[in-house]
Amino acid sequence: MPLLVLALGLFLFPTEDMKEFRKHSNGVAEYRFVTSKPCDTGLRDTGFALAPSGNVYLKQVNKDGTLAPEVCN
């Protein structure tokens, strides 16, 4: 439940980080839960990591429906 509240807060009250996430998004509106990984918010080779709590919990699905194995690199 706290994760849902955080996610809704990010979409209802967009921050600069959220705007950057949308800018670098692949346009696929599907996300999957991943094992929590420590991560800083920012642009990576694999996309933009949005980690407001210092961890990544959701990963955006690729355009071909796959999920990259790395979470934050």
C-alpha positions as YAML, in Angstrom:
chain: A
units: angstrom
residues:
- id: 1
  name: MET
  ca: [0.00, 0.00, 0.00]
- id: 2
  name: PRO
  ca: [2.76, 2.55, 0.80]
- id: 3
  name: LEU
  ca: [4.26, 1.91, -2.64]
- id: 4
  name: LEU
  ca: [0.93, 2.70, -4.29]
- id: 5
  name: VAL
  ca: [0.62, 5.94, -2.34]
- id: 6
  name: LEU
  ca: [4.17, 6.90, -3.35]
- id: 7
  name: ALA
  ca: [3.48, 6.09, -7.01]
- id: 8
  name: LEU
  ca: [0.25, 8.10, -7.04]
- id: 9
  name: GLY
  ca: [2.00, 11.01, -5.36]
- id: 10
  name: LEU
  ca: [4.67, 11.02, -8.04]
- id: 11
  name: PHE
  ca: [2.10, 11.09, -10.84]
- id: 12
  name: LEU
  ca: [-0.20, 13.64, -9.20]
- id: 13
  name: PHE
  ca: [2.59, 15.97, -8.05]
- id: 14
  name: PRO
  ca: [5.31, 15.63, -10.67]
- id: 15
  name: THR
  ca: [8.83, 16.52, -9.63]
- id: 16
  name: GLU
  ca: [11.78, 17.37, -11.87]
- id: 17
  name: ASP
  ca: [12.89, 13.73, -11.55]
- id: 18
  name: MET
  ca: [9.47, 12.52, -12.69]
- id: 19
  name: LYS
  ca: [9.59, 14.87, -15.69]
- id: 20
  name: GLU
  ca: [13.02, 13.47, -16.61]
- id: 21
  name: PHE
  ca: [11.68, 9.91, -16.21]
- id: 22
  name: ARG
  ca: [8.85, 10.64, -18.65]
- id: 23
  name: LYS
  ca: [11.27, 12.30, -21.08]
- id: 24
  name: HIS
  ca: [13.42, 9.14, -21.23]
- id: 25
  name: SER
  ca: [10.53, 6.66, -21.09]
- id: 26
  name: ASN
  ca: [10.05, 4.10, -23.85]
- id: 27
  name: GLY
  ca: [6.32, 4.84, -23.87]
- id: 28
  name: VAL
  ca: [5.24, 1.43, -22.58]
- id: 29
  name: ALA
  ca: [2.80, 1.85, -19.70]
- id: 30
  name: GLU
  ca: [3.58, -1.52, -18.14]
- id: 31
  name: TYR
  ca: [5.76, -1.98, -15.08]
- id: 32
  name: ARG
  ca: [6.79, -5.03, -13.06]
- id: 33
  name: PHE
  ca: [7.96, -5.38, -9.50]
- id: 34
  name: VAL
  ca: [11.65, -6.24, -9.16]
- id: 35
  name: THR
  ca: [13.82, -7.16, -6.21]
- id: 36
  name: SER
  ca: [14.70, -3.94, -4.41]
- id: 37
  name: LYS
  ca: [18.10, -2.61, -5.46]
- id: 38
  name: PRO
  ca: [19.94, 0.39, -4.03]
- id: 39
  name: CYS
  ca: [20.06, 3.03, -6.71]
- id: 40
  name: ASP
  ca: [20.31, 6.78, -7.19]
- id: 41
  name: THR
  ca: [17.83, 8.59, -9.41]
- id: 42
  name: GLY
  ca: [19.33, 9.46, -12.78]
- id: 43
  name: LEU
  ca: [19.97, 8.57, -16.40]
- id: 44
  name: ARG
  ca: [21.63, 5.21, -17.09]
- id: 45
  name: ASP
  ca: [22.58, 3.35, -20.29]
- id: 46
  name: THR
  ca: [19.39, 1.31, -19.87]
- id: 47
  name: GLY
  ca: [17.10, 4.29, -19.24]
- id: 48
  name: PHE
  ca: [16.19, 6.65, -16.43]
- id: 49
  name: ALA
  ca: [16.11, 5.23, -12.90]
- id: 50
  name: LEU
  ca: [13.52, 6.84, -10.64]
- id: 51
  name: ALA
  ca: [14.46, 5.95, -7.07]
- id: 52
  name: PRO
  ca: [13.02, 8.57, -4.69]
- id: 53
  name: SER
  ca: [13.64, 6.34, -1.67]
- id: 54
  name: GLY
  ca: [17.12, 5.28, -2.82]
- id: 55
  name: ASN
  ca: [15.85, 1.94, -4.16]
- id: 56
  name: VAL
  ca: [14.19, 0.73, -7.35]
- id: 57
  name: TYR
  ca: [11.07, -1.43, -6.93]
- id: 58
  name: LEU
  ca: [9.36, -1.17, -10.33]
- id: 59
  name: LYS
  ca: [10.90, -1.56, -13.77]
- id: 60
  name: GLN
  ca: [9.37, -0.49, -17.05]
- id: 61
  name: VAL
  ca: [8.80, -3.31, -19.54]
- id: 62
  name: ASN
  ca: [10.68, -3.06, -22.84]
- id: 63
  name: LYS
  ca: [8.82, -2.45, -26.10]
- id: 64
  name: ASP
  ca: [9.13, -6.16, -26.98]
- id: 65
  name: GLY
  ca: [7.52, -7.19, -23.68]
- id: 66
  name: THR
  ca: [10.75, -8.33, -22.03]
- id: 67
  name: LEU
  ca: [12.28, -7.07, -18.82]
- id: 68
  name: ALA
  ca: [16.00, -6.33, -18.74]
- id: 69
  name: PRO
  ca: [17.72, -8.37, -16.01]
- id: 70
  name: GLU
  ca: [19.71, -5.44, -14.63]
- id: 71
  name: VAL
  ca: [17.79, -3.06, -12.42]
- id: 72
  name: CYS
  ca: [20.15, -0.16, -11.86]
- id: 73
  name: ASN
  ca: [23.50, 0.01, -13.63]
...
